[in-house]
Each structure stands twice: as structure tokens, then as C-alpha cells.
Amino acid sequence: MEALEIRRARPSDLAELAALAAFAFETHIGINAVFQFDNNNNKNDISDIRKLRLTALMWLQRHRLSIYMEHHLVLVALLPKSKKIVGSISLLDPQYKTTPLVLLMHGFIHEWILLWGFKRFFRLLDFMEKISIKGKPSSSELSIFCVDPAYQGRGIGKALIRHLREIV
């Protein structure tokens, strides 16, 4: 594996980074619970349902990452020649949690409900509640730590963690 370039994420990385996170987390059980799309009467085949889920997941990750890039540390790992983003890790400041109130302040909730409906919104709130760390925040948290599935097992995640430890 060629040497990686690891740097802070830039706004111009957002679309590629959201797609990477969507593909990396596509099979996560909690994500699938939020983005349940029906296959009633075979109106949609499985590939159509997958496209809907990935579109919704990319939308969600793009919004989360835009908030993270504004208030937290987001690193990306790139292949040096192609500059393709193959991994990412976020370190969240404990004083600025991405709560439903923060999402509302960024216009996220209104847009979500218009696009994906109330039912999925309440599933999202339930999912956020289940994964949130309880109590007073005292230390930073890792979030959206992912590696492109095509590049997993090549030390990219380890390189991101090492780089993060060096700069924090």
C-alpha cells in the first residue's frame, strides 16, 4: 500500500466524505432501522431500496459531517496519487454534542422531515438516544470512523488513529 496523506477535512471534501461514510455504514443495524424502506408488492426491487437507503444515508452523513467540520476535528486519509478519500475519523468536542437541538439550529430537522418523513425522524431520535453517552461530557469521543470497504485491512484505520494521537 502506498503511503497515505492524512489531513484535516476541507469543505470541498464533504460530498466524497459523505459517500464514503454512507457506504461504510450501509450495513449498520441501527442505520438500517432508521432507513427502513418498504418492498410492498414488489413495487421496488432490492437495488432500488438500496439506492434509496444510500441516498438517505449520504444526505444524513453530509449534514452530520458539515456540523462536525465546523465544530470538531475531522481527518481524512487520501491516496497520494489519486487524492481519493479512503478513510476518515472525527474527534468530537465534549462541550458541543450533536444533539437534536444542535441539528434543529442547523436546519437539519425541518429538511429531514420534508424529505424522509416523521416516522423516520422519530426512528433517528430513538437511534441517537440509544448511542448517546450519558452523563456529563468529560472527554472527547470518536465518531464517523470509517474506511472505504474496498481498502479495509490495509492499515488505513490504524494510520488515522496514530495520526490523531500525534496531534491531540
N, C-alpha and C positions, 0 to 999 in steps of 0.2 A: 504494500500500500504506500502510495506516495505521501510525503509529508503534508499535513493539513495546515491550513491557515485558520486560526481561531481569532475572532474579533468580536467586538460589541455589535449587536444587530443595528441596522440602519432602517429608516422608514422605507427606503427603496427595496428592502428585503421582505417586507410584510406579506405580499401575495405568495411568494415562494415558500416562506416560512409557515404560513397558514396551511398551504397544501401539504407540506411535509408533516406537520402535526396532525392533520386530518388523516392522512394515510397511515401514519404510525399508530394512531389511537383508534382506527376504524373498528377494530375487533374488541375494544374495551367493553366489558359487560355493562358498566354504568353509562357509557356513551350510547350504547345500543338501546338501553332502557329509555333514555331521553328521546332519542330519534327513532321511535318505532313508526314505521310506515306500513300500512296495511297492504296485503296482497289479496284483496277480496275479489272473488270471481275471476281470478287471473287477469284483471284489468292491467296490472303491471307485472312484467316478468321480473325475476330476481335482479337482473342487471339494471333495470330501471329503478328498483328500490335502492340498490347500492349507489347509483348516481345521485338519487335524492338525499340519501344519508350523507354521502361525501360532500355534496353541495352545502347542506346544512352545517356539517361539521367544519368545513372550511370557513363558512361565514362566522361561526362561533369562535374559532381559533383566531381569525383575523381581528375580531373585536377584542378578545382577551389579550392578544399579543400587542395590539396598539396601546392598550392601557398599561400593560407590563413595560413596554418600551418607554413610556412616558414617566413611570414612577419606580421602576425596578431595573435590575441588571439582566439583560438578555444577551447571551452569547451564541454565536453561530460557528459551525465548523464547515469550511469550504474546501473543495478540491482545488489545489492551486492553479492548475491549467484552465479548467473549465469554469471555475468560480461557482460551481453548483453547490448549493447548501445541502449538506448530508447529515447534519445534526444540529441540535440546539439544546440549551439549558437556560432556565430562568431562576434567578435568586430573588425571592420576594422579601421586601422590607416588612418586618412585622407590624410597623405602625401604619401601613397602608394596605389593608386586606382588600381583596376584590370581593366585596360583599354585594348583595342585591342593591343596597343604597348607592354604592360606587357605580354599579352598572347603570342604574337609573340616571345618575348625574352625567354619565357619558352618552345618554340617549339610547342605550342598548336595549332596554326593556321594551320601549314603545315599538321599536323596529322589529324586535323578536316576535312580539305578539302579532303584528301585522303580517309577518312572513310565515311564522310557524305555528301560531295559534296559542290559546290559553292553556290547552291540555299539555302541550309540550313545555310551556313555560313553567307550569307547576311541577312537572317532572324534573325540570332543570333545577328549580329551587330545592326540591327534595334531594336531588343528587348533590348539590352544593352543601346542603346541611350535613349529609352523611360523610362527606370527605373533609369537612372543615375541622381544623384543630381547635378544640375547646379551651377555654381559659384565656388568661391574659397573654397576649403575644410577648414572647421574651427573646426569641431568636428568629433568624431568617429561615425561610422554607424554600425547598427546591420545587419547581413547577415546570410543566411542559418540558420535561427531559426526554428527548426522543432522537432516534437515529433512523434515517431512511432504511426501510426494511431490506432493500437491495444491498445495503452497505453494512448491515449488522454483523457483529462478530469479527470486526477488523480493528477494534481498539478505539473507535471514534468516541464512544461514550466515556471510556477511561481518559482519553485525551481532554475531553471537555471538563471532566471532574478535576483533573490535575491542573488545568489552566485556571479554573475557578478558584481552587485552593491557593494558587500562587498570587492571585490579585485581591483576594478578600482578606 
